[in-house]
Amino acid sequence: MKLKASYIFLLFAALFTTAASAQVDRRIGQGQYKRSRGKAEKIDFIQESTDYLAKELKLDDFQKAAVKSIMSDEKDAIMAINEATDMSDLEKRDKTREISQRIYKKVMPLLSKEQGEKYTKMEEAKKL
């Protein structure tokens, strides 16, 4: 009888141990160490730039609309630089500075004296 009881005990022990270990998936898969890459939201850099300037310079609604229009006019040139594969980094930087200067010259007449001074400081800090 003791022999049958020990067999029954071993049978139950074996069943419960395999059932417990079967619940854990220990396989190494291809995606195990990869970060999940959900679709990133597309950010409208024109809107972001306009909002930033509006906040920093305390632009009124007219100024904000005018700045957004100026930035939208230059959007194609900015996108062309970002997508260009035949330009070196130095060329891209120079072209970006040219666009930045054009935007600066168009925005300055829209600003008050205080706003203009602050915008000039912001642009000079960007060059460093």
C-alpha positions in Angstrom: 0.0 0.0 0.0 2.8 2.3 0.8 4.3 1.7 -2.6 1.0 2.6 -4.3 0.8 5.8 -2.3 4.3 6.9 -3.2 3.5 6.3 -6.9 0.4 8.3 -6.6 2.3 11.1 -4.9 5.0 11.1 -7.6 2.3 11.1 -10.3 0.6 14.2 -8.8 3.9 15.9 -8.2 4.9 15.4 -11.8 1.6 16.6 -13.1 1.6 19.8 -11.0 5.2 20.6 -11.7 4.9 20.4 -15.5 1.7 22.4 -15.4 3.3 25.2 -13.4 6.4 25.4 -15.6 4.3 25.3 -18.7 2.7 28.6 -17.8 5.9 30.5 -18.3 7.0 31.1 -21.9 10.8 31.2 -21.8 11.4 31.2 -25.5 13.6 33.9 -27.0 11.8 35.5 -29.9 12.9 38.0 -32.5 11.0 40.9 -31.0 11.9 40.2 -27.4 14.4 43.0 -27.0 12.9 45.5 -29.5 11.1 48.6 -28.3 7.5 48.9 -29.4 7.4 51.4 -32.1 3.9 52.8 -32.3 3.2 55.2 -35.0 4.6 58.5 -34.0 2.4 61.5 -34.3 3.3 63.8 -37.1 4.2 67.1 -35.7 3.5 70.2 -37.7 6.7 72.2 -37.2 5.1 75.3 -38.6 2.5 75.3 -35.9 5.1 74.3 -33.2 7.4 77.1 -34.3 4.6 79.7 -34.4 3.3 78.6 -31.0 6.8 78.9 -29.6 7.3 82.4 -30.9 3.8 83.5 -29.8 4.6 82.3 -26.3 8.1 83.7 -26.1 7.4 87.0 -27.8 3.8 87.4 -26.5 2.4 87.9 -30.0 -1.1 89.1 -30.6 -3.4 87.2 -33.0 -2.5 89.3 -36.0 1.2 88.8 -35.4 0.8 85.1 -34.9 -1.1 84.7 -38.1 1.5 86.7 -40.0 4.3 84.7 -38.6 2.6 81.5 -39.4 2.1 82.7 -43.0 5.8 83.6 -43.3 6.8 80.2 -42.0 4.4 78.4 -44.3 5.9 80.3 -47.3 9.3 78.8 -46.4 8.0 75.3 -45.6 8.9 73.9 -49.0 12.5 75.1 -48.8 12.9 73.7 -45.3 11.4 70.3 -46.3 13.7 70.2 -49.3 16.7 70.6 -47.1 15.5 67.9 -44.7 14.9 65.5 -47.5 18.1 66.3 -49.5 20.5 63.4 -49.6 23.0 64.9 -52.0 24.0 67.8 -49.6 26.6 67.6 -46.9 25.8 68.7 -43.4 27.7 71.9 -43.9 25.6 72.8 -47.0 22.4 71.9 -45.1 23.4 74.2 -42.2 24.3 77.1 -44.6 21.0 76.7 -46.5 19.1 76.5 -43.1 20.8 79.7 -42.0 19.8 81.5 -45.2 16.1 80.5 -44.7 16.3 81.6 -41.1 17.7 85.0 -42.1 14.8 85.4 -44.7 12.3 84.5 -42.0 14.0 86.9 -39.6 13.9 89.8 -42.1 10.2 89.2 -42.8 9.2 88.9 -39.1 11.1 91.8 -37.7 8.8 94.6 -39.2 5.8 92.9 -37.5 7.2 93.2 -34.0 7.3 95.9 -31.4 10.6 97.3 -30.2 10.7 95.0 -27.2 9.6 92.0 -29.1 12.2 92.7 -31.8 15.0 92.9 -29.2 14.0 89.6 -27.7 13.6 88.0 -31.1 17.1 89.2 -32.1 18.6 87.7 -28.9 16.8 84.4 -29.6 18.2 84.3 -33.2 21.7 85.2 -32.0 21.6 82.4 -29.4 20.5 80.0 -32.1 23.6 80.7 -34.1 26.0 79.7 -31.3 
